[in-house]
């Protein structure tokens, strides 16, 4: 037998060039495979990075086929219908009975690159005989009866285009404008045909707690409709309003309203041209949220003079002090409002929602030449069945001189059904027993009653 000779071991240094090449090649393949693997799967704890293709560029065709269509498809339809019976009896006239219905239909587009548009149409229709009441002098058959300012008619109520960016907007066209408590500028929402404005409006809330508002008015669409001699006021008017709300329990507002009017009955319309500068401080202080206890207050002052087209010469003041409170189901408060007088001219607020002030009997829609003071108090509670009830008492006097303008008692109860329906009963009685001229041309008692059903969507 031949002895077995073991195979000698090779040191690393003795590897051949071929072996080294193979090892390098294998390592490269492992690294490549690892890189490919980790390129597909994220490391533990890391989110995957998705690579999306860029969106297709917008074309004119896609704008009209998609964006423009979607602005209408995603828009909002609004509908309001108000069925109302109103009884009005002024002592020196025959009583009026108005049974009317006012549907109002509107559509507002969705946002389209900051732009929005709105159209709204309304019609006031009389149920029954149109001569059952005096339609603000428009129907000869209503002569001698008490005025109810809801004439029959149809019109485009709103039609505007707006652009919004940076917490600001600009809006042009026929629009509703409501400022503060509507004492100077409002939509007269109580009447069936509300007041709108052909205007250019700009508002900015870019600065925190600060609201800047400006509007230029070139036409006033009043509640009487286009067929009435004072249904429209030609206007060259400017509204400025600044509100600051950084204080915890107070809102501070300053305003300047420069109103210049013209119209078919020029003298009466032009004399409503006024310049008013003023401001107010108001707020609500919560005392106990659980018991719904809170107090509210308002302190306002304004100065007014004749302006531009006015044919009268005067300057006088306005001020309003009020305080109230709520506790559980109860509310109560009192206030003192003064519309001053100068040179036999009273303080004017021609664009106000006048029905909300100085009594619901609407005896003082025009401020008497001697001015007007209104000391009022109110009390209310929520009756069983979730029915809010409110009583308001007014004592009226002249601001200039010692004229006694009588008193008024007002009552209102409402009831909502779901989100869309609301029933209202309302009564006003103006008592002229102690009144003396010039509260009215012929002082007389006034009674009014309303029963109303409203649907809102």
C-alpha positions as CSV (number, residue, x, y, z in Angstrom):
1,X,0.0,0.0,0.0
2,X,1.2,3.4,-0.7
3,X,1.0,5.9,2.1
4,X,-1.6,8.6,1.8
5,X,-0.1,12.0,1.5
6,X,-2.5,14.8,2.8
7,X,-3.3,17.6,0.4
8,X,-1.3,20.7,1.4
9,X,-3.5,23.8,2.6
10,X,-3.2,27.0,0.6
11,X,-2.8,30.3,2.3
12,X,-5.0,33.3,1.3
13,X,-2.2,34.8,-0.4
14,X,-2.0,31.8,-2.7
15,X,-5.6,32.5,-4.2
16,X,-5.5,32.8,-7.9
17,X,-6.7,35.9,-9.8
18,X,-9.6,33.9,-11.1
19,X,-10.9,33.1,-7.6
20,X,-10.6,36.8,-6.6
21,X,-12.6,37.9,-9.6
22,X,-15.4,35.5,-8.8
23,X,-15.6,36.7,-5.2
24,X,-15.9,40.3,-6.3
25,X,-18.6,39.5,-8.8
26,X,-20.6,37.6,-6.3
27,X,-20.4,40.5,-3.8
28,X,-21.6,43.0,-6.4
29,X,-24.6,40.8,-7.3
30,X,-25.5,40.6,-3.6
31,X,-25.3,44.4,-3.2
32,X,-27.3,45.0,-6.3
33,X,-30.0,42.6,-5.1
34,X,-30.1,44.3,-1.7
35,X,-30.4,47.7,-3.3
36,X,-33.2,46.6,-5.5
37,X,-35.0,45.0,-2.6
38,X,-34.8,48.1,-0.4
39,X,-35.7,50.4,-3.3
40,X,-39.1,48.6,-3.3
41,X,-39.8,48.2,0.4
42,X,-39.3,51.0,2.9
43,X,-37.1,50.4,5.9
44,X,-38.9,49.6,9.2
45,X,-40.6,52.8,10.5
46,X,-40.3,54.7,7.3
47,X,-43.2,55.6,5.0
48,X,-43.2,54.7,1.4
49,X,-42.6,57.5,-1.0
50,X,-45.0,57.3,-3.9
51,X,-44.1,58.9,-7.1
52,X,-47.3,60.2,-8.8
53,X,-47.4,61.5,-12.3
54,X,-48.0,65.2,-12.6
55,X,-51.7,66.2,-13.0
56,X,-52.7,67.0,-16.6
57,X,-52.5,70.7,-17.5
58,X,-55.8,72.6,-17.4
59,X,-57.2,73.5,-20.8
60,X,-60.1,75.7,-21.8
61,X,-62.1,72.6,-22.6
62,X,-61.6,71.0,-19.2
63,X,-62.5,74.3,-17.5
64,X,-65.9,74.5,-19.1
65,X,-66.5,70.7,-19.0
66,X,-65.4,70.2,-15.4
67,X,-64.8,73.3,-13.2
68,X,-67.5,75.5,-14.5
69,X,-70.1,72.6,-14.5
70,X,-69.1,71.6,-11.0
71,X,-69.6,75.2,-9.7
72,X,-73.3,74.8,-10.6
73,X,-73.5,71.1,-9.7
74,X,-72.2,71.8,-6.2
75,X,-74.1,75.1,-5.8
76,X,-76.8,75.7,-3.2
77,X,-80.5,76.2,-3.8
78,X,-82.4,78.3,-1.3
79,X,-86.2,78.7,-1.0
80,X,-88.3,80.7,1.4
81,X,-92.1,81.0,1.4
82,X,-94.1,83.2,3.8
83,X,-97.9,83.0,4.1
84,X,-99.3,86.0,6.1
85,X,-102.5,87.5,7.3
86,X,-102.2,91.1,8.4
87,X,-104.9,93.3,10.0
88,X,-104.3,97.0,10.3
89,X,-106.7,99.6,11.7
90,X,-105.9,103.3,12.1
91,X,-108.6,105.1,13.9
92,X,-109.2,107.8,11.2
93,X,-109.2,105.2,8.4
94,X,-111.1,102.0,7.5
95,X,-109.4,98.8,8.5
96,X,-107.3,96.7,6.0
97,X,-107.1,92.9,5.7
98,X,-104.1,91.6,3.7
99,X,-103.8,87.9,3.0
100,X,-100.5,87.5,1.0
101,X,-98.0,84.8,0.1
102,X,-94.4,85.5,-0.9
103,X,-92.2,82.7,-2.3
104,X,-88.5,83.5,-2.8
105,X,-86.2,81.2,-4.8
106,X,-82.5,81.6,-5.1
107,X,-79.4,79.8,-6.3
108,X,-75.7,80.4,-5.2
109,X,-72.9,78.7,-7.1
110,X,-70.1,76.9,-5.4
111,X,-66.6,78.5,-5.3
112,X,-64.8,78.7,-8.6
113,X,-61.3,79.9,-8.1
114,X,-62.6,82.4,-5.6
115,X,-65.6,83.5,-7.7
116,X,-69.3,83.0,-6.7
117,X,-72.5,84.2,-8.2
118,X,-76.1,84.4,-6.9
119,X,-79.6,84.9,-8.4
120,X,-82.8,85.3,-6.4
121,X,-86.3,85.9,-7.5
122,X,-89.4,86.7,-5.5
123,X,-93.0,87.5,-6.0
124,X,-95.7,88.9,-3.7
125,X,-99.2,87.6,-4.5
126,X,-102.5,88.5,-2.9
127,X,-105.0,85.8,-1.9
128,X,-108.5,87.2,-2.4
129,X,-109.6,90.7,-3.3
130,X,-106.7,93.0,-4.0
131,X,-108.7,96.0,-2.6
132,X,-109.1,94.5,0.9
133,X,-106.2,96.7,1.9
134,X,-104.3,99.9,0.8
135,X,-101.2,98.7,-1.1
136,X,-99.2,101.9,-0.2
137,X,-101.5,103.9,-2.6
138,X,-101.0,101.7,-5.6
139,X,-104.6,100.4,-5.8
140,X,-107.4,103.0,-6.1
141,X,-109.8,100.5,-4.5
142,X,-107.8,100.6,-1.3
143,X,-108.2,104.4,-0.9
144,X,-109.4,105.4,2.6
145,X,-108.1,102.2,4.2
146,X,-105.1,101.8,6.4
147,X,-101.8,101.2,4.6
148,X,-100.2,97.8,4.6
149,X,-96.9,98.1,2.8
150,X,-96.9,94.8,0.9
151,X,-97.9,95.6,-2.7
152,X,-98.4,92.8,-5.1
153,X,-95.5,92.4,-7.6
154,X,-92.5,90.4,-8.7
155,X,-88.9,91.3,-9.1
156,X,-85.3,90.1,-9.3
157,X,-84.4,90.4,-5.6
158,X,-80.7,89.6,-5.8
159,X,-78.2,89.2,-8.6
160,X,-74.5,89.5,-7.7
161,X,-71.0,88.2,-8.5
162,X,-68.3,88.1,-5.8
163,X,-64.6,87.3,-5.5
164,X,-63.1,86.0,-2.2
165,X,-59.5,85.7,-1.1
166,X,-57.4,86.3,2.1
167,X,-60.4,86.5,4.4
168,X,-61.8,89.3,2.2
169,X,-64.4,89.7,-0.5
170,X,-65.6,92.1,-3.2
171,X,-69.2,91.8,-4.4
172,X,-71.0,93.7,-7.1
173,X,-74.6,93.8,-8.2
174,X,-78.0,93.6,-6.5
175,X,-77.5,92.4,-2.9
176,X,-78.7,92.4,0.7
177,X,-76.7,94.6,3.1
178,X,-77.2,94.4,6.8
179,X,-75.0,96.4,9.1
180,X,-75.0,96.1,12.9
181,X,-78.5,96.1,14.4
182,X,-80.1,97.5,11.2
183,X,-80.7,100.9,12.8
184,X,-79.0,102.6,9.9
185,X,-78.7,100.0,7.1
186,X,-80.9,96.9,6.8
187,X,-83.0,94.7,4.5
188,X,-86.4,95.5,6.1
189,X,-86.8,91.7,6.3
190,X,-90.2,92.0,8.1
191,X,-92.0,93.2,4.9
192,X,-92.9,90.7,2.2
193,X,-90.7,92.5,-0.4
194,X,-87.4,93.2,1.4
195,X,-85.0,96.1,0.6
196,X,-81.9,95.4,-1.5
197,X,-79.1,97.5,-2.9
198,X,-77.4,97.8,-6.3
199,X,-74.0,98.2,-4.9
200,X,-70.3,97.4,-4.9
201,X,-69.2,96.1,-1.5
202,X,-65.7,95.3,-0.2
203,X,-65.1,93.7,3.2
204,X,-61.8,92.5,4.8
205,X,-61.0,90.4,7.9
206,X,-57.4,90.0,7.0
207,X,-56.3,91.5,10.4
208,X,-57.3,89.4,13.4
209,X,-60.3,90.9,15.3
210,X,-60.7,93.7,12.8
211,X,-63.5,94.0,10.1
212,X,-63.3,96.7,7.5
213,X,-66.4,97.3,5.4
214,X,-67.1,99.7,2.5
215,X,-70.0,99.8,0.0
216,X,-70.9,102.2,-2.8
217,X,-74.7,102.3,-3.5
218,X,-76.0,103.5,-6.8
219,X,-79.6,102.4,-6.5
220,X,-81.9,101.5,-3.5
221,X,-84.6,98.9,-4.3
222,X,-87.2,99.7,-1.6
223,X,-90.0,97.6,-0.2
224,X,-92.8,99.2,-2.3
225,X,-91.7,97.7,-5.6
226,X,-90.8,99.2,-9.0
227,X,-94.3,100.5,-9.7
228,X,-94.4,102.8,-6.7
229,X,-93.2,106.4,-7.0
230,X,-90.8,105.9,-4.2
231,X,-90.0,102.3,-5.0
232,X,-86.4,103.1,-6.1
233,X,-84.0,105.8,-5.0
234,X,-81.2,106.9,-7.3
235,X,-78.2,107.0,-5.1
236,X,-74.6,108.3,-4.9
237,X,-74.0,106.9,-1.4
238,X,-71.1,105.6,0.6
239,X,-71.1,103.3,3.7
240,X,-68.0,102.9,5.9
241,X,-68.0,100.5,8.9
242,X,-65.1,99.4,11.1
243,X,-65.6,96.7,13.9
244,X,-63.0,95.7,16.5
245,X,-63.7,92.5,18.5
246,X,-60.5,91.7,20.5
247,X,-62.0,92.7,23.9
248,X,-63.5,89.7,25.8
249,X,-67.0,91.2,26.5
250,X,-67.2,94.1,24.1
251,X,-67.5,94.9,20.4
252,X,-66.4,98.4,19.3
253,X,-67.8,99.8,16.0
254,X,-67.4,103.1,14.2
255,X,-69.3,104.1,11.1
256,X,-69.8,106.9,8.6
257,X,-72.8,106.8,6.2
258,X,-72.9,109.4,3.5
259,X,-76.3,109.1,1.8
260,X,-77.2,111.1,-1.3
261,X,-80.6,110.3,-3.0
262,X,-82.7,111.4,-6.0
263,X,-85.9,110.1,-7.4
264,X,-89.3,110.7,-9.0
265,X,-90.6,112.6,-6.0
266,X,-87.4,114.6,-5.8
267,X,-88.1,116.9,-2.8
268,X,-89.0,114.1,-0.4
269,X,-86.3,111.8,-1.6
270,X,-83.6,114.4,-1.7
271,X,-84.4,115.5,1.9
272,X,-83.4,112.0,3.0
273,X,-79.8,112.7,2.0
274,X,-77.8,112.7,5.2
275,X,-74.3,112.4,6.6
276,X,-74.1,110.4,9.8
277,X,-71.0,109.7,11.9
278,X,-71.1,107.6,15.0
279,X,-70.2,104.4,16.9
280,X,-71.2,102.1,19.6
281,X,-70.0,99.7,22.3
282,X,-72.0,96.5,22.8
283,X,-71.5,93.1,24.3
284,X,-72.8,90.0,26.2
285,X,-71.4,88.8,29.5
286,X,-72.0,85.2,30.5
287,X,-72.6,84.8,34.2
288,X,-73.6,81.2,34.5
289,X,-73.8,79.1,31.3
290,X,-75.4,76.2,33.0
291,X,-78.3,78.3,34.2
292,X,-78.3,80.3,30.9
293,X,-77.6,83.5,32.9
294,X,-76.1,86.5,30.9
295,X,-76.4,90.3,30.6
296,X,-76.1,92.4,27.5
297,X,-75.7,96.1,26.9
298,X,-75.4,98.7,24.1
299,X,-74.2,102.3,24.2
300,X,-74.4,104.2,20.9
301,X,-74.0,107.8,19.7
302,X,-74.2,109.4,16.3
303,X,-74.2,112.9,14.8
304,X,-76.1,113.8,11.6
305,X,-76.3,116.7,9.2
306,X,-78.0,117.3,5.9
307,X,-75.8,116.2,2.9
308,X,-75.4,116.9,-0.8
309,X,-78.9,116.9,-2.5
310,X,-80.8,117.8,0.7
311,X,-82.9,120.9,0.6
312,X,-83.0,121.3,4.4
313,X,-80.4,122.6,6.8
314,X,-80.0,120.9,10.2
315,X,-77.5,119.1,12.5
316,X,-78.6,116.9,15.4
317,X,-77.7,113.8,17.4
318,X,-78.8,110.2,18.0
319,X,-78.1,108.1,21.1
320,X,-79.3,104.7,22.4
321,X,-78.6,103.2,25.8
322,X,-79.9,99.7,26.5
323,X,-79.3,96.8,28.9
324,X,-80.9,93.4,29.4
325,X,-80.5,90.0,30.8
326,X,-81.5,86.3,30.5
327,X,-81.9,83.7,33.2
328,X,-83.1,80.2,32.2
329,X,-86.4,80.7,30.4
330,X,-86.8,84.5,31.3
331,X,-85.6,87.6,29.5
332,X,-86.0,91.3,30.5
333,X,-84.5,94.7,29.7
334,X,-84.9,98.3,29.1
335,X,-83.6,101.0,26.8
336,X,-83.7,104.7,25.9
337,X,-83.4,105.8,22.3
338,X,-83.3,109.5,21.2
339,X,-83.6,110.8,17.6
340,X,-82.8,114.5,18.0
341,X,-84.2,117.6,16.3
342,X,-82.8,120.8,14.9
343,X,-84.4,123.6,12.8
344,X,-87.7,121.7,12.7
345,X,-86.0,118.6,11.2
346,X,-85.8,115.2,12.9
347,X,-82.9,112.7,12.8
348,X,-83.4,110.4,9.7
349,X,-82.5,106.8,9.1
350,X,-83.9,106.1,5.5
351,X,-82.1,102.8,5.0
352,X,-83.0,101.3,8.3
353,X,-85.2,98.3,9.1
354,X,-87.6,100.7,10.7
355,X,-90.2,98.1,11.9
356,X,-87.7,96.8,14.5
357,X,-87.6,100.2,16.3
358,X,-90.1,102.6,17.9
359,X,-93.0,100.1,18.0
360,X,-94.4,97.5,15.7
361,X,-97.4,99.7,14.9
362,X,-95.1,101.7,12.6
363,X,-96.4,105.0,13.7
364,X,-92.9,106.6,13.7
365,X,-91.4,105.4,10.4
366,X,-90.7,109.1,9.8
367,X,-89.1,110.9,12.8
368,X,-91.4,113.8,13.9
369,X,-90.1,117.4,13.3
370,X,-89.7,117.7,17.1
371,X,-87.6,114.6,17.3
372,X,-88.5,111.5,19.2
373,X,-87.6,109.9,22.6
374,X,-88.5,106.3,23.1
375,X,-88.3,104.8,26.6
376,X,-89.0,101.1,26.3
377,X,-88.9,98.0,28.4
378,X,-89.5,94.3,27.6
379,X,-90.0,91.0,29.3
380,X,-90.3,87.5,27.9
381,X,-90.3,83.8,28.7
382,X,-90.3,80.5,27.0
383,X,-93.8,78.9,27.4
384,X,-94.4,75.2,27.6
385,X,-94.0,73.6,24.2
386,X,-90.9,75.7,23.5
387,X,-92.9,78.8,22.6
388,X,-90.9,82.1,23.1
389,X,-93.2,84.9,24.2
390,X,-92.3,88.6,24.5
391,X,-93.9,91.8,25.6
392,X,-92.6,95.3,24.8
393,X,-93.8,98.6,26.2
394,X,-92.9,102.1,24.6
395,X,-93.4,105.6,26.0
396,X,-92.9,108.2,23.3
397,X,-92.2,111.9,23.7
398,X,-90.8,114.8,21.7
399,X,-87.1,115.4,22.0
400,X,-87.6,119.2,21.4
401,X,-90.3,120.8,23.5
402,X,-92.8,119.0,25.8
403,X,-94.8,117.0,23.3
404,X,-96.4,113.8,24.5
405,X,-96.5,111.2,21.7
406,X,-98.4,108.5,23.4
407,X,-97.5,104.9,24.2
408,X,-97.5,101.4,22.6
409,X,-98.0,97.8,23.7
410,X,-96.5,95.0,21.6
411,X,-96.8,91.2,21.9
412,X,-95.2,88.3,20.0
413,X,-95.2,84.5,20.2
414,X,-93.4,82.1,17.9
415,X,-93.1,78.4,17.5
416,X,-90.6,76.4,15.3
417,X,-91.4,73.0,13.9
418,X,-88.2,71.2,12.9
419,X,-85.6,73.0,10.9
420,X,-87.9,74.5,8.2
421,X,-91.2,75.6,9.6
422,X,-92.1,78.6,11.9
423,X,-95.4,80.0,13.1
424,X,-95.7,83.6,14.4
425,X,-98.5,85.5,16.1
426,X,-97.9,89.3,16.7
427,X,-100.0,92.2,18.0
428,X,-99.3,95.9,18.3
429,X,-101.5,98.6,19.9
430,X,-100.5,102.3,19.7
431,X,-102.5,104.4,22.2
432,X,-102.8,108.1,21.3
433,X,-105.1,109.1,24.1
434,X,-102.4,111.4,25.6
435,X,-100.7,112.2,22.4
436,X,-100.4,115.8,21.1
437,X,-99.3,117.0,17.7
438,X,-96.9,116.8,15.9
439,X,-96.7,113.1,16.7
440,X,-98.9,112.6,13.6
441,X,-100.8,114.9,11.3
442,X,-104.0,113.6,13.1
443,X,-103.1,111.6,16.2
444,X,-105.1,108.4,16.4
445,X,-105.0,104.9,17.8
446,X,-103.5,102.1,15.6
447,X,-104.0,98.4,16.0
448,X,-102.2,95.7,14.0
449,X,-102.3,91.9,14.1
450,X,-100.3,89.3,12.2
451,X,-100.6,85.5,11.8
452,X,-97.8,84.0,9.8
453,X,-96.5,80.6,8.6
454,X,-93.0,80.5,7.1
455,X,-91.1,77.7,5.4
456,X,-87.3,78.1,4.9
457,X,-84.9,75.8,3.0
